[in-house]
Amino acid sequence: MSGILAPFALEFMQRALIVAVIVGALCSTIGTYVVLRKLSFIGDGIAHASFAGIVIAYLRGLDYYVGAGIVAVLTALGIGYVNRRGKVALDTAIGVLFTGAFALGVFLMSRQSHYSVDLEGFLFGNILSVSRGDLLLIAALASIVVFSLVLLYRPLLYTSFDPVVAEASGINVAFVDYALLVLLALTIIISLESVGIVLVAALLVTPAAAAYQLTRRFTRMLVLSGCIGTACSVLGLYLSYYLNAGSGATIVLLVTVVFFVAMAIGRATRYRTE
Amino acid sequence: MDRNCAVRLIDVRVNYGQVLALDGVDLSVDRGQALGIVGPNGSGKSTLLKVVAGLVAPARGVVEVFGRRPRELPAGTIAYVPQVEAVDWSFPASVYDVVAMGRFPKLKTLARFGAPDREAVDRALSALRLDDLRSRHISQLSGGQQQRTFVARAIAQQPDLLLLDEPTTGVDAGTEESLRVLVRELVGGGMPVIMTTHDLDRAPEWFDRLAVVDKRVLATGDPREVLESGAYAGIREHTHVHGHMRT
Protein backbone atom coordinates (compact mmCIF):
# COMPACT_ATOMS: atom_id res chain seq x y z
CA MET A 1 0.00 0.00 0.00
CA SER A 2 2.76 2.40 0.95
CA GLY A 3 4.36 1.59 -2.41
CA ILE A 4 1.28 2.69 -4.32
CA LEU A 5 1.04 5.92 -2.34
CA ALA A 6 4.78 6.57 -2.44
CA PRO A 7 4.61 9.44 -4.98
CA PHE A 8 2.24 11.35 -2.73
CA ALA A 9 4.71 11.43 0.14
CA LEU A 10 6.34 14.31 -1.70
CA GLU A 11 4.86 17.70 -0.84
CA PHE A 12 4.66 18.96 -4.43
CA MET A 13 2.86 15.75 -5.38
CA GLN A 14 0.34 16.31 -2.60
CA ARG A 15 -0.36 19.79 -3.91
CA ALA A 16 -0.56 18.42 -7.44
CA LEU A 17 -3.08 15.81 -6.28
CA ILE A 18 -5.34 18.43 -4.72
CA VAL A 19 -5.16 20.57 -7.86
CA ALA A 20 -5.88 17.53 -10.03
CA VAL A 21 -9.04 16.83 -8.06
CA ILE A 22 -10.18 20.47 -8.21
CA VAL A 23 -9.41 20.96 -11.90
CA GLY A 24 -10.75 17.57 -12.93
CA ALA A 25 -14.02 17.97 -11.04
CA LEU A 26 -14.59 21.60 -12.01
CA CYS A 27 -13.80 21.34 -15.74
CA SER A 28 -15.86 18.22 -16.23
CA THR A 29 -18.85 19.54 -14.27
CA ILE A 30 -19.10 22.87 -16.09
CA GLY A 31 -18.22 20.87 -19.21
CA THR A 32 -21.69 19.31 -19.06
CA TYR A 33 -23.13 22.70 -19.98
CA VAL A 34 -20.38 23.26 -22.54
CA VAL A 35 -21.31 20.03 -24.33
CA LEU A 36 -25.09 20.42 -24.09
CA ARG A 37 -24.94 24.04 -25.28
CA LYS A 38 -22.41 23.14 -27.96
CA LEU A 39 -19.84 25.64 -26.68
CA SER A 40 -16.78 23.37 -27.10
CA PHE A 41 -15.04 25.87 -29.30
CA ILE A 42 -15.52 28.64 -26.71
CA GLY A 43 -13.38 26.89 -24.10
CA ASP A 44 -10.59 26.60 -26.61
CA GLY A 45 -11.05 30.25 -27.63
CA ILE A 46 -10.98 31.64 -24.10
CA ALA A 47 -7.93 29.56 -23.21
CA HIS A 48 -5.97 30.75 -26.23
CA ALA A 49 -7.00 34.37 -25.74
CA SER A 50 -5.77 34.31 -22.14
CA PHE A 51 -2.26 33.70 -23.53
CA ALA A 52 -2.17 37.42 -24.42
CA GLY A 53 -2.98 38.21 -20.80
CA ILE A 54 -0.16 36.02 -19.55
CA VAL A 55 2.39 37.78 -21.77
CA ILE A 56 1.12 41.25 -20.87
CA ALA A 57 1.20 40.36 -17.18
CA TYR A 58 4.77 39.10 -17.59
CA LEU A 59 5.90 42.28 -19.36
CA ARG A 60 4.28 44.47 -16.71
CA GLY A 61 5.57 42.37 -13.85
CA LEU A 62 2.05 41.40 -12.73
CA ASP A 63 0.73 38.08 -11.50
CA TYR A 64 -0.02 35.68 -14.39
CA TYR A 65 -3.38 34.77 -12.93
CA VAL A 66 -4.47 38.42 -12.85
CA GLY A 67 -3.41 39.04 -16.46
CA ALA A 68 -4.87 35.82 -17.83
CA GLY A 69 -7.98 36.23 -15.70
CA ILE A 70 -8.79 39.72 -16.94
CA VAL A 71 -8.28 38.78 -20.58
CA ALA A 72 -10.22 35.51 -20.23
CA VAL A 73 -13.24 37.17 -18.63
CA LEU A 74 -13.21 40.02 -21.16
CA THR A 75 -12.97 37.52 -24.02
CA ALA A 76 -15.85 35.49 -22.59
CA LEU A 77 -18.05 38.59 -22.29
CA GLY A 78 -16.99 39.72 -25.77
CA ILE A 79 -17.95 36.36 -27.24
CA GLY A 80 -21.30 36.52 -25.46
CA TYR A 81 -21.94 40.04 -26.72
CA VAL A 82 -21.09 39.23 -30.33
CA ASN A 83 -23.30 36.16 -30.13
CA ARG A 84 -26.29 38.17 -28.86
CA ARG A 85 -25.92 41.40 -30.78
CA GLY A 86 -23.67 40.70 -33.72
CA LYS A 87 -24.65 39.50 -37.14
CA VAL A 88 -21.66 37.14 -37.16
CA ALA A 89 -21.99 33.44 -36.44
CA LEU A 90 -20.65 32.50 -33.01
CA ASP A 91 -17.91 30.16 -34.25
CA THR A 92 -16.71 32.89 -36.61
CA ALA A 93 -16.66 35.47 -33.81
CA ILE A 94 -14.66 33.13 -31.58
CA GLY A 95 -12.29 32.34 -34.43
CA VAL A 96 -11.63 36.03 -34.94
CA LEU A 97 -11.29 36.93 -31.27
CA PHE A 98 -9.09 34.10 -30.08
CA THR A 99 -6.66 33.99 -32.97
CA GLY A 100 -6.32 37.78 -32.66
CA ALA A 101 -5.65 37.66 -28.93
CA PHE A 102 -3.31 34.69 -29.28
CA ALA A 103 -1.36 36.49 -32.02
CA LEU A 104 -1.08 39.54 -29.75
CA GLY A 105 0.52 37.34 -27.13
CA VAL A 106 2.99 35.85 -29.62
CA PHE A 107 3.72 39.30 -31.07
CA LEU A 108 4.51 40.85 -27.68
CA MET A 109 6.60 37.85 -26.68
CA SER A 110 8.59 37.81 -29.92
CA ARG A 111 9.63 41.44 -29.39
CA GLN A 112 11.42 40.48 -26.21
CA SER A 113 15.09 39.75 -26.77
CA HIS A 114 15.16 37.44 -23.78
CA TYR A 115 12.54 36.04 -21.48
CA SER A 116 12.86 33.86 -18.47
CA VAL A 117 9.21 32.94 -17.96
CA ASP A 118 8.14 29.36 -18.60
CA LEU A 119 5.66 30.06 -21.42
CA GLU A 120 5.74 26.48 -22.57
CA GLY A 121 4.44 25.61 -19.14
CA PHE A 122 1.30 27.63 -19.83
CA LEU A 123 0.79 26.01 -23.21
CA PHE A 124 1.05 22.45 -21.98
CA GLY A 125 0.72 22.83 -18.24
CA ASN A 126 2.82 21.69 -15.35
CA ILE A 127 0.81 20.55 -12.40
CA LEU A 128 3.99 19.86 -10.42
CA SER A 129 4.94 23.55 -10.40
CA VAL A 130 1.87 24.60 -8.42
CA SER A 131 2.97 26.57 -5.38
CA ARG A 132 1.23 26.92 -2.03
CA GLY A 133 -0.02 30.37 -2.99
CA ASP A 134 -1.31 29.11 -6.35
CA LEU A 135 -3.15 26.34 -4.57
CA LEU A 136 -4.95 28.77 -2.27
CA LEU A 137 -5.93 30.94 -5.22
CA ILE A 138 -7.16 27.92 -7.19
CA ALA A 139 -9.20 26.71 -4.21
CA ALA A 140 -10.75 30.15 -3.68
CA LEU A 141 -11.69 30.61 -7.35
CA ALA A 142 -13.02 27.06 -7.54
CA SER A 143 -15.26 27.70 -4.52
CA ILE A 144 -16.73 30.76 -6.24
CA VAL A 145 -17.45 28.77 -9.42
CA VAL A 146 -19.01 25.82 -7.57
CA PHE A 147 -21.17 28.08 -5.41
CA SER A 148 -22.38 29.98 -8.50
CA LEU A 149 -23.15 26.76 -10.34
CA VAL A 150 -25.25 25.57 -7.40
CA LEU A 151 -27.17 28.88 -7.26
CA LEU A 152 -27.77 28.86 -11.02
CA TYR A 153 -28.57 25.14 -11.32
CA ARG A 154 -32.21 25.46 -12.42
CA PRO A 155 -31.89 28.54 -14.68
CA LEU A 156 -28.82 26.97 -16.32
CA LEU A 157 -30.66 23.71 -16.95
CA TYR A 158 -33.80 25.40 -18.31
CA THR A 159 -31.94 27.85 -20.56
CA SER A 160 -29.62 25.10 -21.84
CA PHE A 161 -32.64 23.10 -22.99
CA ASP A 162 -35.13 25.74 -24.12
CA PRO A 163 -33.93 29.37 -23.91
CA VAL A 164 -36.94 30.81 -25.76
CA VAL A 165 -39.61 29.38 -23.47
CA ALA A 166 -37.42 30.04 -20.41
CA GLU A 167 -37.24 33.71 -21.40
CA ALA A 168 -40.99 33.95 -21.98
CA SER A 169 -41.56 32.54 -18.49
CA GLY A 170 -39.50 35.38 -17.02
CA ILE A 171 -36.04 33.86 -16.60
CA ASN A 172 -33.26 36.35 -17.41
CA VAL A 173 -31.58 34.31 -20.14
CA ALA A 174 -28.99 36.97 -21.02
CA PHE A 175 -27.78 37.07 -17.41
CA VAL A 176 -27.58 33.27 -17.20
CA ASP A 177 -25.66 33.07 -20.50
CA TYR A 178 -23.13 35.73 -19.47
CA ALA A 179 -22.76 34.20 -16.02
CA LEU A 180 -21.95 30.81 -17.54
CA LEU A 181 -19.32 32.37 -19.82
CA VAL A 182 -17.65 34.16 -16.90
CA LEU A 183 -17.67 30.95 -14.83
CA LEU A 184 -16.19 29.15 -17.80
CA ALA A 185 -13.44 31.77 -18.04
CA LEU A 186 -12.66 31.39 -14.31
CA THR A 187 -12.56 27.60 -14.68
CA ILE A 188 -10.08 27.90 -17.54
CA ILE A 189 -7.86 30.25 -15.50
CA ILE A 190 -7.88 27.77 -12.64
CA SER A 191 -6.83 25.00 -15.04
CA LEU A 192 -4.18 26.86 -17.02
CA GLU A 193 -1.20 26.07 -14.81
CA SER A 194 -1.96 22.38 -14.45
CA VAL A 195 -3.22 21.27 -17.87
CA GLY A 196 -2.28 24.27 -19.99
CA ILE A 197 -3.98 26.27 -22.72
CA VAL A 198 -3.86 23.57 -25.36
CA LEU A 199 -5.31 20.78 -23.28
CA VAL A 200 -7.90 22.55 -21.12
CA ALA A 201 -10.50 22.33 -23.88
CA ALA A 202 -10.26 18.54 -23.80
CA LEU A 203 -10.94 18.44 -20.08
CA LEU A 204 -13.97 20.71 -20.59
CA VAL A 205 -15.48 18.55 -23.33
CA THR A 206 -14.36 14.93 -23.13
CA PRO A 207 -15.61 13.82 -19.68
CA ALA A 208 -19.05 15.32 -20.39
CA ALA A 209 -19.11 13.77 -23.86
CA ALA A 210 -18.24 10.39 -22.30
CA ALA A 211 -21.00 10.79 -19.68
CA TYR A 212 -23.47 11.71 -22.43
CA GLN A 213 -22.84 8.28 -24.00
CA LEU A 214 -23.84 6.53 -20.79
CA THR A 215 -26.97 8.31 -19.55
CA ARG A 216 -30.08 10.04 -20.75
CA ARG A 217 -30.75 12.08 -17.62
CA PHE A 218 -29.25 15.48 -16.95
CA THR A 219 -28.39 15.12 -13.25
CA ARG A 220 -26.74 11.74 -13.84
CA MET A 221 -24.75 13.19 -16.72
CA LEU A 222 -23.56 16.05 -14.49
CA VAL A 223 -22.45 13.70 -11.69
CA LEU A 224 -20.97 11.10 -14.01
CA SER A 225 -19.02 13.72 -15.93
CA GLY A 226 -17.63 15.11 -12.67
CA CYS A 227 -16.61 11.61 -11.54
CA ILE A 228 -14.93 10.76 -14.85
CA GLY A 229 -13.04 14.07 -14.89
CA THR A 230 -11.87 13.72 -11.30
CA ALA A 231 -10.85 10.08 -11.63
CA CYS A 232 -8.95 10.69 -14.88
CA SER A 233 -7.14 13.69 -13.40
CA VAL A 234 -5.95 11.79 -10.35
CA LEU A 235 -5.09 8.63 -12.25
CA GLY A 236 -3.43 10.61 -15.03
CA LEU A 237 -1.28 12.49 -12.55
CA TYR A 238 -0.28 9.20 -10.93
CA LEU A 239 0.55 7.58 -14.28
CA SER A 240 2.54 10.61 -15.45
CA TYR A 241 4.76 10.25 -12.36
CA TYR A 242 5.67 6.65 -13.22
CA LEU A 243 5.82 7.15 -16.99
CA ASN A 244 7.85 10.32 -16.50
CA ALA A 245 5.48 12.07 -18.92
CA GLY A 246 3.75 15.47 -18.93
CA SER A 247 0.83 15.43 -16.50
CA GLY A 248 -1.58 17.44 -18.69
CA ALA A 249 -1.05 15.24 -21.73
CA THR A 250 -1.36 12.04 -19.68
CA ILE A 251 -4.63 13.20 -18.11
CA VAL A 252 -6.12 14.13 -21.48
CA LEU A 253 -4.99 10.89 -23.13
CA LEU A 254 -6.59 8.94 -20.30
CA VAL A 255 -9.90 10.80 -20.55
CA THR A 256 -9.87 10.29 -24.32
CA VAL A 257 -9.55 6.53 -23.82
CA VAL A 258 -12.45 6.67 -21.33
CA PHE A 259 -14.54 8.49 -23.93
CA PHE A 260 -14.08 5.74 -26.51
CA VAL A 261 -14.83 3.06 -23.93
CA ALA A 262 -17.98 4.95 -22.91
CA MET A 263 -19.00 5.25 -26.56
CA ALA A 264 -18.61 1.50 -27.03
CA ILE A 265 -20.62 0.78 -23.87
CA GLY A 266 -23.27 3.31 -24.89
CA ARG A 267 -23.68 1.78 -28.33
CA ALA A 268 -23.81 -1.76 -26.99
CA THR A 269 -26.48 -0.97 -24.38
CA ARG A 270 -28.56 1.11 -26.76
CA TYR A 271 -28.63 -1.62 -29.37
CA ARG A 272 -29.87 -3.99 -26.72
CA THR A 273 -32.78 -1.80 -25.68
CA GLU A 274 -33.90 -0.92 -29.18
CA MET B 1 -57.99 50.98 -15.65
CA ASP B 2 -60.12 47.96 -16.37
CA ARG B 3 -59.08 45.47 -13.70
CA ASN B 4 -60.52 42.60 -15.68
CA CYS B 5 -58.20 43.32 -18.59
CA ALA B 6 -55.33 40.81 -18.87
CA VAL B 7 -53.60 41.77 -22.12
CA ARG B 8 -53.77 45.03 -24.01
CA LEU B 9 -52.03 45.98 -27.25
CA ILE B 10 -52.32 49.55 -28.54
CA ASP B 11 -51.11 50.50 -32.00
CA VAL B 12 -48.36 47.87 -31.97
CA ARG B 13 -45.86 47.72 -34.81
CA VAL B 14 -43.12 45.09 -35.15
CA ASN B 15 -40.32 45.09 -37.71
CA TYR B 16 -37.82 42.33 -38.44
CA GLY B 17 -35.16 44.48 -40.07
CA GLN B 18 -36.84 45.84 -43.20
CA VAL B 19 -39.77 43.45 -43.01
CA LEU B 20 -42.95 44.68 -41.39
CA ALA B 21 -44.47 41.87 -39.32
CA LEU B 22 -47.27 43.71 -37.50
CA ASP B 23 -48.67 47.22 -37.84
CA GLY B 24 -51.29 49.19 -35.94
CA VAL B 25 -52.46 46.22 -33.90
CA ASP B 26 -55.05 46.96 -31.23
CA LEU B 27 -56.23 43.99 -29.20
CA SER B 28 -57.32 43.16 -25.69
CA VAL B 29 -58.03 39.98 -23.76
CA ASP B 30 -59.91 39.78 -20.49
CA ARG B 31 -59.40 37.37 -17.64
CA GLY B 32 -61.35 34.18 -18.22
CA GLN B 33 -61.40 34.69 -21.97
CA ALA B 34 -59.90 32.67 -24.82
CA LEU B 35 -58.85 34.71 -27.83
CA GLY B 36 -58.26 32.85 -31.08
CA ILE B 37 -55.93 34.29 -33.71
CA VAL B 38 -56.36 33.22 -37.32
CA GLY B 39 -54.62 34.41 -40.44
CA PRO B 40 -52.62 33.08 -43.37
CA ASN B 41 -49.00 31.94 -43.10
CA GLY B 42 -46.67 34.88 -42.58
CA SER B 43 -49.49 37.07 -41.29
CA GLY B 44 -47.73 37.81 -37.99
CA LYS B 45 -49.77 35.45 -35.78
CA SER B 46 -46.69 33.99 -34.09
CA THR B 47 -45.11 37.43 -33.80
CA LEU B 48 -48.23 38.61 -31.99
CA LEU B 49 -47.74 35.93 -29.32
CA LYS B 50 -44.01 36.70 -29.06
CA VAL B 51 -44.75 40.39 -28.46
CA VAL B 52 -47.15 39.49 -25.66
CA ALA B 53 -44.56 37.05 -24.22
CA GLY B 54 -41.93 39.81 -24.23
CA LEU B 55 -39.70 37.88 -26.64
CA VAL B 56 -39.98 40.54 -29.34
CA ALA B 57 -39.96 44.26 -28.57
CA PRO B 58 -42.42 46.39 -30.54
CA ALA B 59 -40.99 49.20 -32.67
CA ARG B 60 -44.03 51.28 -31.74
CA GLY B 61 -47.05 51.05 -29.51
CA VAL B 62 -47.87 49.68 -26.08
CA VAL B 63 -47.95 46.08 -24.87
CA GLU B 64 -49.38 45.53 -21.41
CA VAL B 65 -49.92 42.28 -19.53
CA PHE B 66 -51.80 42.80 -16.27
CA GLY B 67 -50.99 46.50 -16.57
CA ARG B 68 -47.21 46.01 -16.90
CA ARG B 69 -44.74 45.48 -19.67
CA PRO B 70 -44.13 41.73 -20.24
CA ARG B 71 -40.45 41.82 -19.20
CA GLU B 72 -41.36 43.55 -15.93
CA LEU B 73 -43.72 40.81 -14.75
CA PRO B 74 -42.75 38.44 -11.93
CA ALA B 75 -41.14 35.23 -13.19
CA GLY B 76 -43.65 32.52 -14.04
CA THR B 77 -46.50 34.87 -14.99
CA ILE B 78 -46.57 33.94 -18.68
CA ALA B 79 -46.42 30.43 -20.10
CA TYR B 80 -45.65 30.22 -23.80
CA VAL B 81 -45.90 27.14 -25.99
CA PRO B 82 -44.20 27.88 -29.30
CA GLN B 83 -45.25 26.38 -32.60
CA VAL B 84 -42.27 24.37 -33.69
CA GLU B 85 -40.10 23.55 -30.73
CA ALA B 86 -36.59 24.16 -32.01
CA VAL B 87 -35.03 22.34 -29.07
CA ASP B 88 -32.39 19.62 -29.09
CA TRP B 89 -34.45 16.43 -28.71
CA SER B 90 -31.32 14.48 -27.76
CA PHE B 91 -31.00 16.61 -24.60
CA PRO B 92 -30.71 14.31 -21.57
CA ALA B 93 -34.24 14.70 -20.21
CA SER B 94 -37.34 12.58 -19.71
CA VAL B 95 -40.92 13.77 -20.19
CA TYR B 96 -41.10 14.29 -16.42
CA ASP B 97 -37.87 16.34 -16.43
CA VAL B 98 -39.21 18.68 -19.11
CA VAL B 99 -42.58 19.18 -17.43
CA ALA B 100 -40.77 19.79 -14.12
CA MET B 101 -38.92 22.70 -15.76
CA GLY B 102 -42.27 24.48 -15.79
CA ARG B 103 -41.87 24.85 -12.01
CA PHE B 104 -38.44 26.49 -12.22
CA PRO B 105 -39.44 30.14 -12.92
CA LYS B 106 -41.42 30.44 -9.68
CA LEU B 107 -39.01 28.49 -7.46
CA LYS B 108 -36.73 30.55 -5.24
CA THR B 109 -33.01 30.05 -5.88
CA LEU B 110 -32.17 27.45 -3.25
CA ALA B 111 -35.73 26.28 -2.57
CA ARG B 112 -36.29 22.53 -2.75
CA PHE B 113 -38.37 20.99 -5.50
CA GLY B 114 -41.03 20.03 -2.98
CA ALA B 115 -44.34 18.21 -2.72
CA PRO B 116 -46.44 21.07 -4.21
CA ASP B 117 -44.10 21.11 -7.23
CA ARG B 118 -44.32 17.35 -7.72
CA GLU B 119 -48.11 17.52 -7.40
CA ALA B 120 -48.32 20.27 -10.02
CA VAL B 121 -46.17 18.20 -12.40
CA ASP B 122 -48.26 15.07 -11.77
CA ARG B 123 -51.49 16.96 -12.42
CA ALA B 124 -50.12 18.45 -15.64
CA LEU B 125 -48.97 15.01 -16.82
CA SER B 126 -52.44 13.57 -16.11
CA ALA B 127 -54.21 16.46 -17.80
CA LEU B 128 -52.24 15.80 -20.99
CA ARG B 129 -52.52 11.99 -20.65
CA LEU B 130 -48.77 11.60 -20.30
CA ASP B 131 -48.70 9.46 -17.12
CA ASP B 132 -47.47 6.37 -18.94
CA LEU B 133 -44.77 8.31 -20.77
CA ARG B 134 -43.33 10.18 -17.78
CA SER B 135 -40.04 8.23 -17.70
CA ARG B 136 -39.59 8.14 -21.45
CA HIS B 137 -36.70 10.04 -23.03
CA ILE B 138 -37.94 12.99 -25.12
CA SER B 139 -36.27 11.71 -28.29
CA GLN B 140 -38.62 8.72 -28.22
CA LEU B 141 -41.82 10.76 -28.48
CA SER B 142 -44.09 11.25 -31.47
CA GLY B 143 -44.82 14.79 -32.67
CA GLY B 144 -48.14 14.87 -30.84
CA GLN B 145 -46.53 13.57 -27.65
CA GLN B 146 -43.82 16.24 -27.86
CA GLN B 147 -46.51 18.89 -28.26
CA ARG B 148 -48.40 17.54 -25.24
CA THR B 149 -45.20 17.51 -23.19
CA PHE B 150 -44.66 21.20 -23.86
CA VAL B 151 -48.27 22.06 -23.09
CA ALA B 152 -47.93 20.07 -19.86
CA ARG B 153 -44.83 22.09 -18.96
CA ALA B 154 -46.84 25.30 -19.45
CA ILE B 155 -49.69 23.95 -17.29
CA ALA B 156 -47.28 22.84 -14.54
CA GLN B 157 -46.03 26.42 -14.40
CA GLN B 158 -49.50 27.51 -13.19
CA PRO B 159 -49.19 30.76 -15.10
CA ASP B 160 -51.53 33.74 -15.07
CA LEU B 161 -51.55 33.93 -18.88
CA LEU B 162 -51.26 31.09 -21.39
CA LEU B 163 -50.02 31.62 -24.95
CA LEU B 164 -50.37 28.71 -27.40
CA ASP B 165 -48.97 28.84 -30.92
CA GLU B 166 -50.85 26.36 -33.11
CA PRO B 167 -50.90 23.57 -30.53
CA THR B 168 -53.27 21.49 -32.68
CA THR B 169 -51.01 21.30 -35.73
CA GLY B 170 -49.82 17.75 -36.29
CA VAL B 171 -51.70 16.19 -33.37
CA ASP B 172 -54.35 13.48 -33.58
CA ALA B 173 -58.05 14.16 -33.09
CA GLY B 174 -58.06 12.73 -29.56
CA THR B 175 -55.23 14.98 -28.44
CA GLU B 176 -56.89 17.98 -30.06
CA GLU B 177 -60.14 17.36 -28.21
CA SER B 178 -58.41 16.85 -24.84
CA LEU B 179 -56.48 20.09 -25.43
CA ARG B 180 -59.70 21.92 -26.17
CA VAL B 181 -61.34 20.60 -23.00
CA LEU B 182 -58.24 21.61 -21.02
CA VAL B 183 -58.22 25.14 -22.45
CA ARG B 184 -61.92 25.56 -21.71
CA GLU B 185 -61.34 24.37 -18.14
CA LEU B 186 -58.52 26.84 -17.63
CA VAL B 187 -60.57 29.66 -19.13
CA GLY B 188 -63.49 28.66 -16.93
CA GLY B 189 -61.14 29.05 -13.95
CA GLY B 190 -60.40 32.65 -15.00
CA MET B 191 -57.23 32.17 -17.04
CA PRO B 192 -56.80 34.33 -20.11
CA VAL B 193 -55.61 32.34 -23.15
CA ILE B 194 -54.36 33.51 -26.53
CA MET B 195 -53.98 30.84 -29.17
CA THR B 196 -53.24 30.79 -32.88
CA THR B 197 -54.84 28.20 -35.11
CA HIS B 198 -55.56 27.19 -38.69
CA ASP B 199 -58.76 25.38 -37.80
CA LEU B 200 -61.50 27.88 -38.61
CA ASP B 201 -64.42 25.48 -38.47
CA ARG B 202 -63.99 24.62 -34.82
CA ALA B 203 -63.06 28.15 -33.68
CA PRO B 204 -66.45 28.78 -32.03
CA GLU B 205 -65.94 25.70 -29.81
CA TRP B 206 -62.49 26.87 -28.71
CA PHE B 207 -62.72 30.62 -28.33
CA ASP B 208 -64.77 33.39 -26.78
CA ARG B 209 -63.40 35.87 -29.28
CA LEU B 210 -61.67 35.52 -32.61
CA ALA B 211 -59.30 37.94 -34.35
CA VAL B 212 -58.40 37.76 -38.02
CA VAL B 213 -54.84 38.99 -38.43
CA ASP B 214 -52.84 39.80 -41.53
CA LYS B 215 -50.17 42.24 -40.32
CA ARG B 216 -53.17 44.24 -39.02
CA VAL B 217 -56.26 43.14 -37.17
CA LEU B 218 -58.86 42.80 -39.93
CA ALA B 219 -61.75 41.73 -37.77
CA THR B 220 -62.37 40.85 -34.14
CA GLY B 221 -65.38 39.72 -32.17
CA ASP B 222 -67.60 36.70 -31.57
CA PRO B 223 -66.09 33.75 -33.50
CA ARG B 224 -69.28 32.92 -35.40
CA GLU B 225 -69.89 36.51 -36.42
CA VAL B 226 -66.30 37.00 -37.50
CA LEU B 227 -66.39 33.85 -39.62
CA GLU B 228 -69.72 34.82 -41.20
CA SER B 229 -68.48 38.34 -41.94
CA GLY B 230 -66.17 36.88 -44.58
CA ALA B 231 -63.14 38.73 -43.23
CA TYR B 232 -61.04 35.61 -43.41
CA ALA B 233 -62.37 34.51 -46.82
CA GLY B 234 -61.14 37.88 -48.12
CA ILE B 235 -57.51 37.32 -47.16
CA ARG B 236 -57.66 33.70 -48.24
CA GLU B 237 -58.46 34.85 -51.74
CA HIS B 238 -55.81 37.53 -51.41
CA THR B 239 -53.07 35.02 -50.54
CA HIS B 240 -54.35 32.67 -53.21
CA VAL B 241 -53.82 35.39 -55.81
CA HIS B 242 -50.38 36.14 -54.40
CA GLY B 243 -49.53 32.47 -54.61
CA HIS B 244 -50.29 32.54 -58.31
CA MET B 245 -48.34 35.70 -58.82
CA ARG B 246 -45.25 34.12 -57.37
CA THR B 247 -45.32 31.16 -59.75
Interface residues (C-beta under 8 A of the other chain):
Chain A: L36 V150 L151 R154 P155 L157 Y158 S160 F161 D162 V164 V165 A166 E167 A168 S169 G170 I171 Y212 T215 R216 R217 F218 R220 M221
Chain B: A53 G54 L55 L73 P74 A75 G76 T77 I78 A79 Y80 V81 P82 E85 A86 V87 D88 F91 P92 A93 S94 D97 V98 M101 G102 F104 P105 L107 T109 L110 H137 F150 R153 Q157 P159 L163
